[in-house]
């Protein structure tokens, strides 16, 4: 009986991980958008390309993404101190996003774990930076995706009409 349940759960998990990763990507888009806006104000003497690359470098560092492509890798090498400084102030500067960031980082970790990737160091670093809310429960997929939908609409990344068309609880284990 346990083997049968495991076999039935496998297709659900194979659908769930990509959906959850899309949710993580939406949180990343929100942070990128907010970073770009805040950094443009903070560094008015810098052009949009610099601000975009700095925002991307901060985001990638936070989520443990290494972009080896040029010119991004070179930008990171040249401006690692600035990226680190901005990361150090992220928890304070974007306190309103800490819940979403905590949930997204934890969901990313869970998805990575399911795929045999060890990304614990990303959580450890987020905790050291004061971004991770350690007392917060790990979100269930349904609650994480609901948070992502609300934030995505609020930050004009998701279309409110499309989100409204998604049933809240239709028995689909991918959404719940």
Secondary structure by P-SEA (a helix, b strand, c coil): caaaaaaaaaaaaaaaaaaaaaaaaaaaaaaaaaaaaaaaaacccccaaaaaaaaaaaaaaaacccccccaaaaaaaacaaaaaaaaaacccccccaaaaaaaaaaaaaaaaaaacccaaaaaaaaaaacccccccccccaaaaaaaaaaaaaaaccccaaaaaaccccccccccc
